[in-house]
Amino acid sequence: MKTCIAIISGLAALQLSAAASKPNILWIITDDQRSDSLACWNRATTGKPESELGYVESPNLDALAKEGVLFTDAYCNSMACAPSRSSMHTGKYPHRSGMYGFRKAHQAADCSSRVVPEVMKEHGYQPSMFGKSGYYIFDWEGYHQWAPLGYYKPFIHRNQLEATAGSDFWWNKPWGQHNGKGMVLGKEEVFRFADGSVKRYWYERKDRPLTDEEKANRIAVEEELDLLRTYTRSNTELIIGGVSPNTTSQTLDGAIVKTMQNYLANAGKEYTSAIGTAEQGPDPEKPIFINLGFVFPHTPVLPTKEFRDRFANQTYKVPDYSDKEAELMPASLKDLRNDMDFSRMTDAEKQQAIRDYYAFCAMGDHLIGEAVESFKAYCNRHGQDFLIVYVCGDHGWHLGEQGIEAKFGPWYQTVHDSAIVVASDKNKFPAGTVCRDWVEFVDFAPTFYEVAGIDAAKHPGLDGTSLLTTLNEGPQREYVIGEMNQVRGDRAYLRCKDFAFAMRVRPFWTKPGEGYEPGANMRWGLDAPAAEVDMSLYDLRVDPKEQANVAYSEPYAELAAFFRNKLGGIVLGDGRVECDWTQKNTFKVSNFAAGAHDRKLNIPQSIIPSP
């Protein structure tokens, strides 16, 4: 019996030792943030703190970059929030996970993917999530109720925080009776002011027209907060400028930071969260994994007065755009551009939109600084190592490039991002380092696993490479790829140093299970007439701003065909998963071009036109 007790005690000691050797991890993701909102990125890429458009402010992230490694070129693997975040959480490209847009996925299908918090939890971590998660994988049993998978605990979502006393803005959908039936009566926009008062107005009503009084109330609040809407876009009601009615700590992003701080302040104890739920603080004997999902600078763009005033006198260079750019785009890409149009706004409105966007990013920088300091303080109190991974945007954002203020396109400003990685162990991520090698969002999952000492084989099918490998061994790829099927068709992209290519890869405008079966007509993107797949090709050697599509220009015909075959083979025939996620286990896997994704291009020199 004494021998058994000794063995058990020894195993417990080994487990505690292993837990102690695993660093605490803070994973920060912002939403729609472009890299040139960071002065440190601008200095690393142009030698100046300003962006090409003008003044930016990011002292906290600048300081963080000095502590570790700034990855200047981190590319998202999809052009919208949900599929981009699912690629980060699964470590898989959209074509390997089957998650291409905003359709809910689950883990009941045989083709489904494991996610980062699941693996981390299995290896002794305490995963928690505060703010925007957005990776759109839900529990199958609660699929229609949007039930989370349950690996993150606490899981306190931005939607739950919006209507609390700590937030400044939310949408409300009142329920009532109309013609004897229960229904959502419409949608309100609601603002909470610093004095605790609330102002609201009807954004729309479904049961009746808005009254003159309701319209006047809306106008009054909009004028008070200087709201600028996307009236030139197909969605005319997005708020892309204005001022928050509250203080910085009392914004939605401020509430997100406070929920994390509350969690860390209650180590080893039960506590009541900001949304009123009973939660358990972290066990300081075990490592923590925190996913901190900021909402800024996603619409509504509402920096607080404190930060907006700092940018009030700044004038920005609006990116060049002419209608000739749109004329050279294929039909579906032209339609996408027209849907997101920014070019028809007045000069003053363009200035406000750009100014308020960068001010919002500066406000977010302040809050990130608070979050990082709280996390480091927790690690210091408990004598634990740490890793901080900051992802600058789940994708990028246009501020006039291609004539849009939006995302969703295959262009640089949508797909390009950056990252900062800091570790207490400076041997892993040396302070003051700038890495210019291209990385992808699928690289974050294997990075977490390597730093945590987790065998990647425990999470099969990973498409990425640990950032440590890139840092120590150099470039791991000659191109980056991505795909999305949500806006104006299913479009994939491939970018390399000299060229940017994109095309429609599926003939359908819906999702698998919505009018077609998974895997139907799989070779369409390769076999259809070239005009039908809506190709775009930009020669970055002479056109770095991507203003002249040459995909259908005769000198580039062979090169466009090369990229079409390369990209089509990868995303259509190298492990492509198509799943009807509304069903439990209905999917197809396509492997007619297995091995196409070899991360090398080998473009024949004879088909590359002279610049």
Secondary structure, DSSP 8 states (H G I E B T S, - for coil): -HHHHHHHHHHHHHHHHHHHHS-EEEEEE-SS--GGG-HHHHHHHHSSSS-SSS----HHHHHHHHHSEEEEEEE-SSSSHHHHHHHHHHSS-HHHHT--SS--EES-STT----HHHHHHHTT-EEEEEE-----EE-GGGGGGT-B-S-SSSEEEHHHHHTSTT-SEEEE--EEEETTEEEE-EEEEEEE-TTS-EEEEEEEESSS---HHHHHHHHHHHHHTT-EE-TTSSSTT-EEE---SS-GGGSHHHHHHHHHHHHHHTTTSEEE-TTS-EEE---TTS-EEEEEE--TTSSS----HHHHGGGTT---------HHHHHTS-HHHHHHHHHTB-TTS-HHHHHHHHHHHHHHHHHHHHHHHHHHHHHHHHHHHTT--EEEEEEE-SS---SSGGGBSS--SSSHHHHEEEEEEEESSTTTS-TTEEE-S-EEGGGHHHHHHHHTT--GGGSTT-----HHHHHHH----S-EEEEE-SSSS-EEEEE-SSEEEEEE--S-SS-TTSSS-TTTTTTHHHHS-GGGGT-EEEETTT-TT-----TTSGGGHHHHHHHHHHHHHHHHHSSEEEE-TTSSS-EEEE-TTTT---S-----GGGS---
